[in-house]
Amino acid sequence: MKKNILLLMISIPLLFPSSAKAQIDEEKLGAWYMYFFNTTFKDSSWGIQGDLQCRNWNIAGDLEQLLLRGGITYKPKNTNVKLTLGYGNVITGSYGSDNSTASESRIYQEALFPIQFGKRIYTNHRYRYEQRFVDSQDFRTRYRYNLFLNVPLNKAAMEANTLYLALYNEIFINGQRNIGNGKSVEIFDRNRFYTALGFMLKKNLKIQCGLMNQTTNNWKKNQAQLSLHHKF
């Protein structure tokens, strides 16, 4: 009898290997490394923008996502609004020792407009609508709203050699719940809250280092972020 119980205890973990691997350690710090760029064609309302991001479940090596994104921008005359039509390719990795990945193609449209309060509070509001084509899922859409806030600390304006506080909060809302194969998602997709220190290396180049807390329906995790922002 004791021998049978011992064999049962040894066998049970072997029946569920995938669930053990899928468990995300919410206490482990992840890291995202990012490069953002944008430019406006000379004497034109048109331009381009994009970003490259390597996201890790840990500091490096355990891939969470590899994201490549770019788009064409248009800024109507006599306004501060910037409109973008873009495309993104996303490779999503699995947590831990599982090396499997899933790919996604994403088309998006967004509107970005700045509002300044007083002399030292700079805000940006971004509305983004995504059409998502994810491996083994039905067509999906998603709505996103991000509020950015930059506050210069050692100067009154965002100019060369300015140290500044950077904050943002972004909420993601799913457009459809049913994603195929009998699977569904919640209306709320995730929320990201970010705080960082930034430094303006020169007028059109800045670097930021901070911490982002991401909350989904299934887990909550902190991610260190290092980003370079380039306007040329």
Helices and strands as residue ranges (DSSP letters): H 2-14, H 17-22, E 30-40, E 46-56, E 63-74, E 82-93, E 101-117, E 121-134, E 140-152, E 163-174, E 178-180, E 183-184, E 188-202, E 205-216, E 220-231
